């Protein structure tokens, strides 16, 4: 039933803060979108970790298997799908880019970085 107005106003600030604290979810969160394999928080955590460093695409593909698609077969395509970088831009407010290179043995390398303005 609806409470009367004086009873609703009677909730103290401490009681409201306690209610908010109890409403917080601390467990794992899955995306509502069934096409997303990785949650936003995990995506930000992974790309923040690899930002600014060169990685072998094969090793990165193995490490991120099932979460982030890494292209190692077609040399004309970018190693990391641009949809992940687009999602990161919306989540972090930074423009994410990637570079492709090769090492001395000819293996494909990839570097993910934030573009400076």
C-alpha positions as CSV (number, residue, x, y, z in Angstrom):
1,X,0.0,0.0,0.0
2,X,1.0,3.6,-0.4
3,X,2.4,5.2,2.7
4,X,1.2,8.6,3.7
5,X,3.4,11.6,2.8
6,X,4.7,12.3,6.3
7,X,5.9,8.7,6.7
8,X,7.7,8.8,3.3
9,X,9.5,12.0,4.4
10,X,10.4,10.5,7.7
11,X,13.1,8.3,6.1
12,X,16.4,9.8,7.3
13,X,19.3,10.3,5.0
14,X,21.1,7.5,6.8
15,X,18.3,5.1,6.1
16,X,18.2,6.0,2.4
17,X,22.0,5.5,2.1
18,X,21.7,2.1,3.8
19,X,18.9,1.1,1.3
20,X,21.1,2.2,-1.6
21,X,24.0,0.2,-0.2
22,X,21.9,-2.9,0.1
23,X,20.7,-2.4,-3.5
24,X,24.2,-2.5,-4.9
25,X,25.1,-5.7,-6.9
26,X,28.6,-7.0,-6.3
27,X,28.6,-10.2,-8.3
28,X,29.4,-10.7,-12.0
29,X,27.3,-9.0,-14.6
30,X,26.4,-10.4,-18.0
31,X,25.5,-8.2,-20.9
32,X,21.9,-7.9,-21.9
33,X,22.9,-7.9,-25.6
34,X,23.4,-11.6,-26.5
35,X,25.8,-10.6,-29.3
36,X,28.3,-9.2,-26.9
37,X,30.7,-11.9,-25.6
38,X,32.4,-9.7,-23.0
39,X,31.1,-7.2,-20.5
40,X,31.9,-3.6,-20.7
41,X,34.0,-3.7,-17.4
42,X,36.0,-6.6,-18.6
43,X,36.6,-5.0,-22.0
44,X,37.9,-1.8,-20.4
45,X,40.1,-3.8,-18.0
46,X,41.7,-5.9,-20.8
47,X,42.4,-3.0,-23.2
48,X,43.7,-0.8,-20.4
49,X,46.2,-3.6,-19.6
50,X,47.4,-4.0,-23.2
51,X,47.3,-0.3,-24.1
52,X,50.6,1.2,-25.5
53,X,52.5,-2.1,-25.8
54,X,53.3,-4.3,-28.8
55,X,51.9,-7.9,-28.7
56,X,52.2,-10.8,-31.0
57,X,48.8,-11.3,-32.6
58,X,48.9,-15.1,-32.3
59,X,49.6,-14.9,-28.6
60,X,46.9,-12.2,-28.1
61,X,44.4,-14.3,-30.0
62,X,45.1,-17.3,-27.7
63,X,44.9,-15.2,-24.6
64,X,41.6,-13.5,-25.6
65,X,40.0,-16.6,-27.1
66,X,36.2,-16.5,-26.7
67,X,36.2,-12.9,-25.5
68,X,37.7,-10.7,-28.2
69,X,38.1,-11.7,-31.8
70,X,41.7,-11.2,-33.0
71,X,42.4,-11.6,-36.8
72,X,45.6,-13.4,-37.6
73,X,44.8,-14.9,-41.0
74,X,44.0,-12.0,-43.4
75,X,46.9,-9.6,-43.5
76,X,44.8,-6.8,-45.1
77,X,42.3,-6.7,-42.2
78,X,43.1,-5.1,-38.8
79,X,43.9,-7.6,-36.1
80,X,41.3,-6.3,-33.6
81,X,37.7,-5.7,-34.9
82,X,36.9,-2.0,-34.8
83,X,33.6,-2.6,-33.0
84,X,35.6,-3.3,-29.8
85,X,37.4,0.0,-30.2
86,X,34.2,1.8,-30.9
87,X,32.7,0.4,-27.7
88,X,35.8,1.5,-25.8
89,X,35.4,5.0,-27.1
90,X,31.9,5.2,-25.7
91,X,32.9,3.7,-22.4
92,X,36.1,5.7,-21.7
93,X,35.6,8.8,-23.8
94,X,39.0,8.3,-25.5
95,X,39.6,7.5,-29.2
96,X,41.2,4.0,-29.4
97,X,43.4,3.1,-32.3
98,X,45.6,0.1,-33.3
99,X,48.8,-0.3,-35.3
100,X,50.0,-3.4,-37.1
101,X,53.6,-4.3,-37.4
102,X,56.0,-7.3,-37.8
103,X,58.9,-8.5,-35.7
104,X,62.3,-9.7,-37.0
105,X,60.9,-13.2,-37.7
106,X,58.0,-11.8,-39.7
107,X,55.3,-12.4,-37.1
108,X,52.3,-10.0,-37.0
109,X,52.4,-7.6,-34.0
110,X,49.6,-5.4,-32.8
111,X,49.6,-2.3,-30.6
112,X,46.5,-0.7,-29.1
113,X,46.7,2.9,-28.0
114,X,44.7,6.0,-27.2
115,X,45.1,8.7,-29.8
116,X,46.4,12.0,-28.4
117,X,44.6,15.1,-29.5
